[in-house]
Amino acid sequence: MYFDEHNPPHFHVRYNEYRAVMSIRTLNVIDGHIPARVGGLVEEWGELHRDELMAMWDMKDFRKLEPLV
């Protein structure tokens, strides 16, 4: 996430040469492209952290979240 971002609430994903923007609410890619396998992992991570991601978006209080283990 970046400060002063536009709606809808989203986060940025980087994987090797791939870049994507994913909606926090739906966990769908709204811009860019990532491999399907990576997208599945990011969706799983997003489901675990959706409430935290929305709180960070609303409060503009960004911090690192735990990775998927």
Secondary structure, DSSP 4 states (H G I P E B T S, - for coil): --TTPPSSPEEEEEETTEEEEEETTT--EEEEE--HHHHHHHHHHHHHHHHHHHHHHHHT-----PPP-
